[in-house]
């Protein structure tokens, strides 16, 4: 061995250390200057004030999924993504922000037209899209125009576009309306190959939540149930769009043979097919669209029309400090996401977190009514019942409680809605799914293949319960009894609050999913309407003639608010970042992760779940 070898190692180590140290300093300096840049922008109010042109188009350029409540994101992380042009893999837009912007623009004389530019809107359920559409119609009632423009339209995007006075599409554009479907991955054979033992307990003929782990295909019972509510939602979509576009619902090309024939007549040009089929009004290049809008609102520059974007207009018109009066209050509490045990960040429902908000409403003497806005496919049965108990206490305190169902209010979402004085659902709400399941896996057979075994001794038959050991038939029976007891509790809860017998509830339960319209017909829902309707109903039920609404949610610390304001103002002046668009492999991996995550994130302390895993649309 060479005598110089140790010194060479030392030199290499020093070089690596110096490289790491320099890299650290560079990163720290970059972060420092980014923060400094954000603070300078935020504090330079005179130079950074957003000006709404005297005559302008409001460009409703919605980017991401439209949600009732955003996931909690660190404002600094969001700012860094913007600054470094890193696309957010899960961008979200708050539904209420969209409604506020449209409502403000309605009475703003500076806004002449709303331009719907929706190519970066990744998803908006028909339930949420209906609410936005209602506000667009209200905007149009003033005589102002709504124009939808785009190179292409997805099905969700086109629903909103259909409410425009005119739809302009690029001559090389693309749109196909493919209807609604429910397709998911199935893992039975994969688990068999991996020798994973599954232990699944459920109640309900239609409780198909665990089918992906039991089968390699969808059962006939699940297909029957899914077909019913999917057809109902699709009929709602077709009816609304056909009414706006003034054509028959027969105009929807559900047969691939009819579609192929129309495309052949259009020489394979999808945009010309869309024009011939009256999906769009005019085919225009991007430049032709700009020139047409310049004629309406004038020029902003040589190349563009006078305009202000959604985010900029929201910031320019939002009050700095919300006005609070001494009037009676209708409190709005959002229950969005999977129901989990304990404390959870916004975007999911923590049993303890939501209870805290309900307690705030109960202890506030100004709050006379509460609207629980439920947008959840359910989750932990234990957490759902903790929430249910707090709703009962709200009612005992003399407060009116109205459940307002959003896109989903199924399984645990229905569990926490059932105790309300009145349940209001959208016609397209996905609800019901009254059923219970339990699921866990053991890996003793997988480990055997590797030559790994578990053995020992315990003082009882229950000792040593582990994922590395099989469970006995009698222990499985104990788990099944717990699931059946949970289902019976669910049935009795619904029967008590819906003035039905347990037998009547059981007939429409069994884990079956219903649309809002079907749920009303079955007695699971009282009224059809959106959040505005629910607020009005809550006020009427509480005998309130004059009232304010307040949103009870996570209270940010002064430090959080400061940084949110700093980075929020800074990002308002940055160019719009590229929206994340996954390729085929990314999408496949994302779907696989999502399918598995729906189960593995659940944390019920007893392993009992009321969750609808079949409610997601494709």
Secondary structure, 3 states (H helix, E strand, C coil): CCCCHHHHHHHHHHHHHHHHHHHHHHHHHHHHHHHHHHHHHHHCHHHHCCCCCCCEEEEECCCEEEECCCCCCCHHHHHHHHHCCCCCCCCEEEHHHHHHHHHHHHCCCCEEEEEEECCCEEECCHHHHHHHHHHHHHHHCCCCEEEEEEEEECHHHHHHHCCCCEEEEEEEEEECCCCCCCCCCCCHHHHHHCCCEEEEEEECCCCHHHHHHHCCCCCHHHHHHHHHHHHHHHHHHHHHHHHHHCCCHHHCCCCHHHHHHHHHHCCCCHHHHHHHCCCCCEECCHHHHHHHHHHHHCECCCCCECEEEHHHHHHHHCCCCCCCCCCEEEEEEEEECCEECCCCCCCCEEHHHHHHHHHHHHHCCCEEEEEEEEEECEEEHHHHHHHHHHHHHHHHCCCEEEEEEEEEEECHHHHHHHCCCEEEECCCCEEECCCEEEEEEECHHHHHHCCCCCCCCCCCCCCCCCCCCCCCHHHHHHHHHHHHHHHHHHHHHHHHHHCCCHHHHHHHCCCCEEEHHHHHHHCCCCEECCHHHHHHHHHHHCCCCCEEEEECCCCCCHHHHHHHHHHHHHHHCCCCCCCCCCCHHHHHHHHHHHHHHHHHCCCCCCCCEEECCCCCCC
